[in-house]
Amino acid sequence: MRKAVVLDKSGTIIDPCRVVYNIEDEKWIYHMSTLKYVVEKGGVLVNLKGRIQDIIEGNIAKARLKVSCCALKSYPPIDKSRLLEPAVLEGIRETYQRALTHCSSELGACVAVVFNPEGKITDVVGLGGKLYPDVKDSVRSMQEGGVDVYLATGNCKEMTLKCADLLSIPRRAAIFDASPEEKRELVRRLRGFYGSVVMVGNDINDLIAMREADISVLVRRRGEYQKEGLCSEVDYFVDSLTKVARIVSEIKPLDQSSLTSK
């Protein structure tokens, strides 16, 4: 029985360095959950796609915007020309640099913006980070055991592909800028090719992909806020990727009929 494991990235396999800049108040916030922040503000988190250096220099012709998380009933106007507003552009420049340097990111940095219901950009969000210490050995252990490992993340292309390279995951097995629905669709497709598919994530945006998987694993790293509601929705609740590797290694062919009936 072939097995596949789909890994979320931020907070699951990388220790994220999150930087939020509130443009109106000129206020910096560090290490807050981006999803929690956006939901509490009632906004829309939009990833910046394209060469970040071009965007920083004000060249947005090839830049694209993709909604990553929406706390509203419908999307507001999402106009990329808003990126050229002086306060926004300066916020993007500084947030990108802080995401790289505040925690000495080894994976580069992603940048996103937050739109309010009126279509105004209110915040800039930067993400950098490092692999958690247990990740490389755990992924290698699964790969050596014949498991195919995939990445599915809402993070940007550059960080995701660099992460895949560090973990010897084929680039074709990594999807980036992924919405929760796109993560679920990946899991659904993989179930057509594998005897068992395991989805590993750490937050609410991974939940619908977890429900689609044969086995779901929630990872709660040290210092994170409790997720009791999520815990009741998943098959396993762990605090390290080492335990994920152990769970995957214990999946037996005899379990297939019960797993696929989930």
C-alpha positions as CSV (number, residue, x, y, z in Angstrom):
1,M,0.0,0.0,0.0
2,R,1.6,3.3,-1.1
3,K,1.3,6.2,1.3
4,A,1.4,9.9,0.8
5,V,1.8,12.7,3.4
6,V,0.7,16.2,2.7
7,L,2.4,18.8,4.9
8,D,1.2,22.3,5.6
9,K,4.2,24.7,6.0
10,S,3.9,27.7,8.2
11,G,3.6,26.6,11.9
12,T,3.7,22.9,10.9
13,I,7.2,22.4,9.5
14,I,8.6,25.9,9.7
15,D,8.9,28.1,12.8
16,P,7.4,31.2,11.3
17,C,8.6,34.8,11.8
18,R,5.5,36.8,11.3
19,V,5.6,40.6,11.0
20,V,2.5,42.8,10.6
21,Y,2.6,46.5,9.8
22,N,-0.6,48.5,10.5
23,I,-0.4,51.3,8.0
24,E,-2.8,53.8,9.6
25,D,-1.3,53.5,13.1
26,E,2.3,53.0,11.9
27,K,2.4,50.1,14.3
28,W,4.5,46.9,14.1
29,I,3.2,43.6,15.5
30,Y,5.4,40.5,15.7
31,H,4.6,36.8,16.1
32,M,0.9,37.0,15.9
33,S,-1.1,34.4,14.0
34,T,-1.9,36.0,10.7
35,L,-5.2,34.2,10.3
36,K,-6.3,35.2,13.7
37,Y,-5.3,38.8,13.0
38,V,-7.2,38.9,9.7
39,V,-10.3,37.3,11.2
40,E,-10.4,39.7,14.2
41,K,-10.0,42.7,11.8
42,G,-12.7,41.4,9.5
43,G,-10.5,41.7,6.4
44,V,-9.1,39.8,3.5
45,L,-5.6,38.5,3.4
46,V,-4.2,38.7,-0.2
47,N,-0.9,37.2,-1.2
48,L,1.5,39.1,-3.5
49,K,2.5,37.0,-6.5
50,G,5.4,37.9,-8.7
51,R,9.0,39.0,-8.1
52,I,9.1,40.7,-4.8
53,Q,12.0,42.9,-5.9
54,D,9.9,44.2,-8.8
55,I,7.0,45.0,-6.5
56,I,9.3,46.7,-4.0
57,E,10.6,48.9,-6.8
58,G,7.1,49.8,-7.8
59,N,6.9,47.7,-10.9
60,I,3.6,45.9,-10.5
61,A,2.8,45.2,-14.2
62,K,3.4,41.4,-13.7
63,A,2.3,41.3,-10.1
64,R,-0.8,39.3,-9.3
65,L,-3.0,39.2,-6.2
66,K,-4.5,36.1,-4.8
67,V,-6.9,35.8,-1.8
68,S,-5.5,33.5,0.9
69,C,-8.1,34.1,3.7
70,C,-11.3,36.0,3.8
71,A,-13.2,36.9,7.0
72,L,-16.0,38.7,5.0
73,K,-19.1,37.3,3.3
74,S,-17.9,38.5,0.0
75,Y,-14.6,39.9,-1.4
76,P,-14.2,43.7,-1.5
77,P,-12.7,45.4,-4.6
78,I,-9.1,44.1,-4.9
79,D,-7.2,46.6,-7.0
80,K,-3.4,46.0,-7.4
81,S,-2.9,49.7,-8.1
82,R,-3.4,50.2,-4.3
83,L,0.1,48.7,-3.9
84,L,1.6,51.9,-5.4
85,E,0.1,54.1,-2.7
86,P,3.2,55.6,-1.0
87,A,2.4,54.3,2.6
88,V,1.6,50.9,1.2
89,L,4.7,50.6,-0.9
90,E,7.0,51.7,1.9
91,G,5.2,49.3,4.2
92,I,5.9,46.4,1.8
93,R,9.6,47.3,1.5
94,E,10.1,47.5,5.3
95,T,7.9,44.5,6.1
96,Y,9.8,42.3,3.6
97,Q,13.2,43.3,5.2
98,R,11.9,42.7,8.7
99,A,10.6,39.3,7.8
100,L,14.0,38.4,6.5
101,T,16.0,39.8,9.4
102,H,13.9,39.8,12.6
103,C,14.3,36.0,13.1
104,S,17.1,35.5,10.5
105,S,14.9,33.6,8.0
106,E,16.6,30.8,6.2
107,L,13.8,30.4,3.7
108,G,13.5,34.0,2.3
109,A,10.3,35.9,2.9
110,C,6.7,36.2,1.6
111,V,4.6,39.4,1.7
112,A,0.8,39.7,1.8
113,V,-1.5,42.7,2.3
114,V,-4.8,43.0,4.1
115,F,-7.8,44.7,2.4
116,N,-10.7,46.1,4.4
117,P,-14.4,45.8,3.3
118,E,-14.0,49.1,1.4
119,G,-11.1,47.8,-0.6
120,K,-8.4,49.8,1.1
121,I,-5.1,48.2,2.1
122,T,-4.8,48.5,5.9
123,D,-1.9,46.2,6.8
124,V,1.1,44.5,5.3
125,V,2.1,41.0,6.4
126,G,5.5,39.5,6.2
127,L,6.5,35.9,6.7
128,G,10.0,34.4,7.1
129,G,11.1,31.4,9.1
130,K,13.3,28.4,9.7
131,L,12.6,24.7,9.6
132,Y,11.8,23.2,13.0
133,P,14.7,21.1,14.2
134,D,12.8,17.8,13.9
135,V,11.6,18.3,10.3
136,K,14.5,17.2,8.1
137,D,15.1,13.9,9.9
138,S,11.3,13.2,10.1
139,V,10.8,13.8,6.4
140,R,13.8,11.8,5.5
141,S,12.6,8.9,7.6
142,M,9.2,8.9,5.8
143,Q,10.8,9.1,2.4
144,E,13.2,6.3,3.2
145,G,10.2,4.3,4.3
146,G,8.7,4.6,0.8
147,V,6.3,7.5,1.6
148,D,5.8,10.3,-0.9
149,V,5.8,13.7,0.8
150,Y,4.0,16.7,-0.6
151,L,3.9,20.4,0.5
152,A,0.6,22.3,0.4
153,T,0.7,25.9,1.7
154,G,-0.7,29.3,1.3
155,N,2.8,30.7,1.4
156,C,4.6,32.2,-1.7
157,K,6.4,30.3,-4.4
158,E,9.9,31.3,-3.5
159,M,9.7,30.2,0.1
160,T,7.8,27.0,-0.7
161,L,10.3,25.8,-3.4
162,K,13.3,26.6,-1.2
163,C,11.7,24.6,1.6
164,A,11.0,21.7,-0.9
165,D,14.7,21.8,-2.0
166,L,15.9,21.7,1.6
167,L,13.8,18.6,2.3
168,S,14.5,16.8,-1.0
169,I,10.8,17.0,-2.0
170,P,10.4,17.2,-5.7
171,R,9.2,20.7,-6.8
172,R,6.3,19.2,-8.7
173,A,5.1,17.9,-5.3
174,A,4.8,21.3,-3.8
175,I,1.8,23.7,-4.3
176,F,2.0,27.3,-3.1
177,D,-0.3,30.2,-2.7
178,A,-2.9,27.5,-2.0
179,S,-6.3,28.2,-0.6
180,P,-7.9,25.8,1.8
181,E,-10.0,24.5,-1.1
182,E,-6.9,23.9,-3.2
183,K,-5.3,21.9,-0.4
184,R,-8.5,19.8,-0.1
185,E,-8.4,19.2,-3.9
186,L,-4.8,18.0,-3.8
187,V,-5.7,15.5,-1.0
188,R,-8.7,14.4,-3.0
189,R,-6.6,13.8,-6.1
190,L,-3.9,11.9,-4.2
191,R,-6.5,9.6,-2.7
192,G,-7.1,8.3,-6.3
193,F,-3.4,7.2,-6.5
194,Y,-2.5,6.1,-2.9
195,G,-3.8,3.6,-0.5
196,S,-3.6,6.1,2.3
197,V,-3.2,9.9,2.4
198,V,-2.3,11.7,5.6
199,M,-2.9,15.5,5.9
200,V,-0.8,17.3,8.5
201,G,-1.6,20.9,9.5
202,N,-1.7,23.3,12.4
203,D,-4.7,25.6,11.9
204,I,-8.2,26.1,10.8
205,N,-7.2,26.7,7.2
206,D,-6.1,23.1,7.0
207,L,-9.3,21.6,8.3
208,I,-11.2,20.9,5.1
209,A,-8.1,19.2,3.7
210,M,-7.9,17.1,6.9
211,R,-11.5,16.1,6.5
212,E,-10.8,14.9,3.0
213,A,-7.7,12.8,4.1
214,D,-7.7,9.2,5.2
215,I,-5.8,10.3,8.4
216,S,-5.6,13.8,9.8
217,V,-2.9,15.1,12.1
218,L,-2.9,18.4,13.9
219,V,0.5,19.7,15.0
220,R,0.6,22.1,17.9
221,R,4.1,23.4,18.5
222,R,5.3,24.9,21.8
223,G,3.8,28.2,22.8
224,E,0.9,28.1,20.4
225,Y,-2.6,29.0,21.5
226,Q,-4.9,26.0,22.2
227,K,-7.0,24.6,19.5
228,E,-9.5,22.4,21.4
229,G,-12.2,22.7,18.7
230,L,-9.8,21.5,16.0
231,C,-8.5,18.7,18.2
232,S,-12.0,17.1,18.2
233,E,-12.0,17.1,14.4
234,V,-8.8,15.3,13.8
235,D,-7.5,11.7,14.2
236,Y,-4.2,12.7,15.9
237,F,-3.0,15.6,17.9
238,V,0.8,15.8,18.3
239,D,3.6,18.3,19.2
240,S,6.3,17.2,16.7
241,L,6.8,15.9,13.2
242,T,8.7,13.0,14.7
243,K,5.4,11.7,16.0
244,V,3.9,12.2,12.6
245,A,6.6,10.0,11.1
246,R,5.8,7.3,13.7
247,I,2.1,7.4,12.9
248,V,2.7,7.1,9.2
249,S,5.1,4.2,9.7
250,E,2.4,2.3,11.6
251,I,-0.2,2.5,8.9
252,K,-0.6,-1.1,7.7
253,P,-2.2,-2.5,4.6
254,L,-4.9,-4.1,6.7
255,D,-6.1,-0.7,7.7
256,Q,-6.9,0.4,4.2
257,S,-10.6,-0.6,4.1
258,S,-11.4,1.2,7.3
259,L,-9.4,4.3,6.3
260,T,-11.0,4.8,2.9
261,S,-14.5,4.6,4.5
262,K,-13.8,7.8,6.5
